[in-house]
Amino acid sequence: MPSISPFATGNRSNKGSDLCMKAAVITRYGTPDVVQVREVERPTPKNNEVLVRVRAPTVSAADWRIRKADPFIVRFFAGLLRPTKIPIGGMEFAGTVESVGKPVTRFAPGEEVFGRTLFKLGTHAEYVCVPETLLAMKPVNLPLEEAAAVFFGGMTVLGFLANAKIRPGDRVLIYGASGSVGVFAVQLAKHFGAHVTAVCSTANLDLVKSLGADEVVDYAKEDFSAAGRVYDMIFDTVGKCSKKAARCWQTSSRLNRAIPSRLCIARRAATRPTPSSISPGIMPWILS
């Protein structure tokens, strides 16, 4: 979820020089108390990079999974015994351009931007350096804390919908429609002209309806696969509807799983007719 950075108060570190900053450092794998605010070296933008003063980062599932090394595979890219390769969490942010490297021309100091760092992470700090290709100008009417949360859910959904070749008039089922991916899936599917059936909990029915879903199903009270329902595309954002989705499989041409349940995708691909788009790999699951 987005949050105003505790470092965005104007109280820069005075230790040593202006090239220091405060950051929430993951000192070792474990419980939340392993994250400590420390003085670290402030990054310097390289060629094609932009130094951004972070005003609003986000906290996502990726952060606690890396902090806990859950699943164990996290250790292979974050550090075997300690997260030495990814000592600072945070994948998304919004903030103000502090300086730019050569030959950046798209951004200038003082401009408000939002972006992502992908698996480099590092946004839980006063400053972060990112390639200019991972930045965008923040819309004037979008608050910093809302802009910070756009990239993970929004870009994930765009990729899957494009890969599945969504078309106007498609009947799309979105399972997990109220999460960070689901809320974008509903809105973007509607933008592309689809008829959207959204599945969520009782507490989030009104929220999902307000996003534009044509039909909203409370999974605690109703089975979305019952009554002969047929969908052109099934977008599972949480990896929990495999068995029910299979009931619609023979007549549903496309299955998108934003969060694969371990090796379920590989088994399904080997035993079922191949849909036009299946999300491969384990990395999206790690971030669930």
C-alpha positions as CSV (number, residue, x, y, z in Angstrom):
1,M,0.0,0.0,0.0
2,P,1.2,3.6,-0.6
3,S,2.5,5.7,2.2
4,I,4.0,9.1,2.7
5,S,7.7,8.5,3.2
6,P,8.9,9.1,6.8
7,F,12.0,10.5,5.2
8,A,10.1,13.1,3.2
9,T,10.1,15.7,6.0
10,G,13.0,17.9,4.8
11,N,15.2,16.5,7.6
12,R,18.1,15.3,5.5
13,S,21.0,13.5,7.2
14,N,23.8,15.8,8.3
15,K,26.2,13.0,9.1
16,G,29.5,13.3,7.3
17,S,28.2,15.2,4.2
18,D,25.2,15.8,2.0
19,L,26.1,12.5,0.3
20,C,24.5,10.5,3.2
21,M,20.9,9.6,3.5
22,K,18.5,7.7,5.8
23,A,17.1,4.4,4.7
24,A,15.1,1.5,6.1
25,V,17.8,-1.3,5.9
26,I,17.0,-5.0,6.1
27,T,19.8,-6.0,8.4
28,R,19.0,-9.8,8.2
29,Y,16.2,-12.1,7.4
30,G,13.5,-12.3,10.0
31,T,10.6,-10.5,11.7
32,P,9.8,-6.8,11.1
33,D,12.3,-5.6,13.7
34,V,15.2,-6.6,11.5
35,V,14.4,-3.5,9.4
36,Q,16.3,-0.5,10.9
37,V,16.6,3.1,9.9
38,R,20.3,3.7,9.2
39,E,22.7,6.2,7.6
40,V,23.8,5.0,4.2
41,E,25.6,6.4,1.2
42,R,23.5,8.5,-1.0
43,P,23.5,7.2,-4.6
44,T,24.8,9.2,-7.5
45,P,23.1,9.0,-10.9
46,K,25.0,7.3,-13.6
47,N,24.5,7.8,-17.4
48,N,20.8,7.6,-18.3
49,E,19.8,7.6,-14.6
50,V,17.8,10.0,-12.5
51,L,18.2,10.7,-8.8
52,V,14.8,11.1,-7.1
53,R,14.1,12.4,-3.7
54,V,11.4,9.9,-2.5
55,R,8.2,11.5,-1.2
56,A,6.0,8.4,-1.2
57,P,7.0,4.8,-1.5
58,T,4.9,1.7,-1.2
59,V,5.0,-1.4,0.9
60,S,4.1,-4.6,-1.0
61,A,4.2,-8.3,-0.5
62,A,7.6,-8.3,-2.2
63,D,9.0,-6.4,0.8
64,W,7.9,-8.9,3.5
65,R,8.8,-11.9,1.3
66,I,12.4,-10.5,0.9
67,R,12.6,-9.6,4.6
68,K,11.6,-13.1,5.6
69,A,13.3,-14.9,2.7
70,D,9.9,-16.5,2.0
71,P,10.1,-18.5,-0.3
72,F,13.7,-19.8,0.2
73,I,14.4,-19.0,-3.5
74,V,14.6,-15.3,-2.4
75,R,18.0,-16.0,-1.0
76,F,19.4,-16.8,-4.4
77,F,19.0,-13.3,-5.7
78,A,18.9,-11.3,-2.4
79,G,21.7,-13.0,-0.6
80,L,22.2,-16.5,0.9
81,L,22.7,-15.6,4.6
82,R,21.7,-11.9,4.6
83,P,20.0,-9.7,2.0
84,T,23.3,-8.1,1.0
85,K,22.2,-7.7,-2.6
86,I,18.9,-6.1,-1.7
87,P,19.5,-4.3,1.6
88,I,16.7,-1.7,1.1
89,G,13.1,-2.6,0.2
90,G,10.5,-0.9,-1.9
91,M,9.7,-1.3,-5.6
92,E,7.6,1.8,-6.3
93,F,7.7,5.5,-5.5
94,A,6.8,9.0,-6.2
95,G,8.9,12.0,-5.6
96,T,10.9,15.0,-6.9
97,V,13.8,14.9,-9.3
98,E,17.0,15.9,-7.5
99,S,19.5,15.6,-10.3
100,V,20.1,13.7,-13.6
101,G,23.0,11.9,-15.2
102,K,24.2,12.3,-18.7
103,P,22.6,12.4,-21.2
104,V,19.1,12.5,-19.6
105,T,16.9,15.1,-21.2
106,R,13.3,14.0,-20.4
107,F,13.5,15.1,-16.7
108,A,14.8,18.1,-14.9
109,P,15.4,18.9,-11.2
110,G,12.3,19.9,-9.3
111,E,9.9,17.9,-11.4
112,E,7.5,15.5,-9.7
113,V,7.8,12.0,-11.1
114,F,6.7,8.4,-10.2
115,G,8.2,5.1,-11.2
116,R,9.5,1.7,-10.2
117,T,12.9,0.0,-9.6
118,L,11.8,-3.5,-10.4
119,F,13.9,-6.2,-8.6
120,K,16.6,-3.7,-7.6
121,L,14.2,-2.3,-5.0
122,G,15.6,0.5,-2.8
123,T,12.7,3.0,-2.5
124,H,12.5,2.9,1.3
125,A,15.1,5.6,1.5
126,E,15.4,9.4,1.2
127,Y,16.8,9.0,-2.4
128,V,16.8,6.4,-5.1
129,C,18.5,6.3,-8.5
130,V,16.6,4.8,-11.4
131,P,17.0,4.5,-15.2
132,E,15.0,7.3,-16.9
133,T,13.0,4.6,-18.8
134,L,11.4,3.5,-15.5
135,L,10.1,7.0,-14.7
136,A,7.2,9.1,-15.8
137,M,5.9,12.6,-15.1
138,K,3.4,12.5,-12.3
139,P,0.0,13.8,-13.4
140,V,-0.9,17.1,-11.8
141,N,-4.2,15.8,-10.5
142,L,-2.7,12.6,-8.9
143,P,-1.5,12.9,-5.3
144,L,2.0,11.6,-4.6
145,E,0.8,8.7,-2.4
146,E,-1.6,7.5,-5.1
147,A,0.9,7.9,-7.9
148,A,3.4,5.7,-6.1
149,A,1.1,2.7,-6.2
150,V,0.3,2.8,-9.9
151,F,3.2,0.9,-11.4
152,F,3.0,-2.6,-9.8
153,G,-0.7,-3.3,-10.3
154,G,-1.2,-1.2,-13.4
155,M,1.8,-2.4,-15.5
156,T,1.2,-6.0,-14.4
157,V,-2.3,-5.9,-15.7
158,L,-1.4,-4.1,-19.0
159,G,1.1,-6.8,-19.8
160,F,-1.3,-9.7,-19.2
161,L,-4.2,-8.1,-21.0
162,A,-2.1,-7.3,-24.0
163,N,-0.6,-10.7,-24.0
164,A,-4.0,-12.3,-23.9
165,K,-5.2,-10.0,-26.8
166,I,-8.2,-8.6,-25.0
167,R,-10.9,-7.4,-27.4
168,P,-14.1,-5.3,-27.1
169,G,-17.0,-7.5,-26.1
170,D,-14.9,-10.1,-24.4
171,R,-16.5,-11.6,-21.3
172,V,-13.7,-11.4,-18.7
173,L,-13.7,-12.9,-15.2
174,I,-11.4,-11.2,-12.7
175,Y,-10.8,-13.2,-9.6
176,G,-9.4,-11.2,-6.7
177,A,-10.8,-7.9,-8.0
178,S,-10.1,-5.8,-5.0
179,G,-6.4,-6.3,-4.6
180,S,-3.5,-4.2,-5.9
181,V,-3.6,-6.0,-9.3
182,G,-7.4,-6.6,-9.4
183,V,-8.5,-3.0,-9.1
184,F,-6.4,-2.1,-12.2
185,A,-7.6,-5.3,-14.0
186,V,-11.3,-4.2,-13.6
187,Q,-10.7,-0.7,-14.8
188,L,-8.4,-1.5,-17.7
189,A,-10.6,-4.4,-18.9
190,K,-13.5,-2.0,-19.0
191,H,-11.3,0.5,-20.8
192,F,-10.7,-2.1,-23.5
193,G,-14.4,-2.7,-23.9
194,A,-14.8,-6.0,-22.1
195,H,-17.8,-7.2,-20.1
196,V,-16.3,-7.6,-16.6
197,T,-17.4,-10.1,-13.9
198,A,-15.5,-9.4,-10.8
199,V,-15.0,-11.7,-7.8
200,C,-14.2,-10.4,-4.4
201,S,-15.1,-10.5,-0.7
202,T,-18.3,-9.1,0.9
203,A,-16.4,-6.2,2.4
204,N,-15.2,-5.0,-1.1
205,L,-18.4,-5.3,-3.2
206,D,-19.1,-1.6,-3.2
207,L,-15.5,-0.7,-4.0
208,V,-15.4,-3.1,-7.0
209,K,-18.8,-1.9,-8.3
210,S,-17.5,1.7,-8.2
211,L,-14.6,0.6,-10.4
212,G,-17.0,-0.2,-13.2
213,A,-17.5,-4.0,-13.0
214,D,-20.6,-5.1,-14.9
215,E,-21.2,-8.0,-12.4
216,V,-19.8,-8.5,-9.0
217,V,-19.7,-11.9,-7.3
218,D,-19.2,-12.4,-3.6
219,Y,-17.1,-15.5,-3.4
220,A,-18.3,-16.3,0.1
221,K,-21.9,-16.6,-1.2
222,E,-21.8,-17.5,-4.8
223,D,-19.8,-19.8,-7.2
224,F,-18.6,-17.8,-10.2
225,S,-18.3,-21.1,-12.2
226,A,-21.9,-22.3,-11.5
227,A,-25.0,-21.9,-13.6
228,G,-23.1,-22.6,-16.9
229,R,-21.2,-19.3,-16.9
230,V,-18.7,-18.9,-19.8
231,Y,-15.9,-16.5,-20.0
232,D,-13.6,-15.6,-22.9
233,M,-10.8,-14.7,-20.4
234,I,-10.2,-15.7,-16.8
235,F,-7.8,-13.4,-14.9
236,D,-6.8,-14.9,-11.6
237,T,-4.8,-12.3,-9.6
238,V,-4.3,-14.4,-6.5
239,G,-3.8,-18.0,-7.7
240,K,-6.8,-19.5,-5.9
241,C,-9.4,-20.4,-8.6
242,S,-7.7,-23.2,-10.5
243,K,-10.3,-25.9,-9.9
244,K,-13.2,-23.6,-10.5
245,A,-11.6,-22.1,-13.6
246,A,-11.1,-25.6,-15.0
247,R,-14.9,-26.0,-15.1
248,C,-15.0,-23.2,-17.6
249,W,-11.9,-24.3,-19.4
250,Q,-13.3,-26.1,-22.4
251,T,-15.3,-23.1,-23.5
252,S,-13.0,-20.4,-22.2
253,S,-10.3,-19.5,-24.7
254,R,-7.9,-17.6,-22.4
255,L,-6.6,-18.0,-18.9
256,N,-4.4,-15.4,-17.3
257,R,-2.8,-16.1,-14.0
258,A,-1.1,-13.1,-12.5
259,I,0.1,-15.0,-9.5
260,P,0.8,-18.7,-10.4
261,S,0.5,-21.2,-7.6
262,R,4.0,-22.7,-7.8
263,L,4.1,-25.1,-10.7
264,C,0.3,-25.2,-11.4
265,I,0.8,-23.4,-14.7
266,A,3.2,-26.0,-16.0
267,R,1.0,-28.9,-15.1
268,R,-2.1,-27.2,-16.6
269,A,-0.2,-26.3,-19.8
270,A,0.8,-30.0,-20.2
271,T,-2.7,-31.4,-19.5
272,R,-5.1,-28.9,-20.9
273,P,-5.7,-27.4,-24.3
274,T,-3.3,-24.5,-24.7
275,P,-5.0,-21.1,-24.2
276,S,-3.8,-18.0,-26.0
277,S,-2.0,-16.7,-23.0
278,I,-0.6,-18.3,-19.9
279,S,1.7,-16.5,-17.5
280,P,5.0,-18.4,-17.2
281,G,7.6,-18.3,-14.5
282,I,7.8,-18.2,-10.7
283,M,8.8,-14.6,-10.1
284,P,5.2,-13.2,-10.2
285,W,4.3,-15.8,-7.6
286,I,7.1,-14.7,-5.3
287,L,5.5,-11.2,-5.2
288,S,2.0,-12.5,-4.3
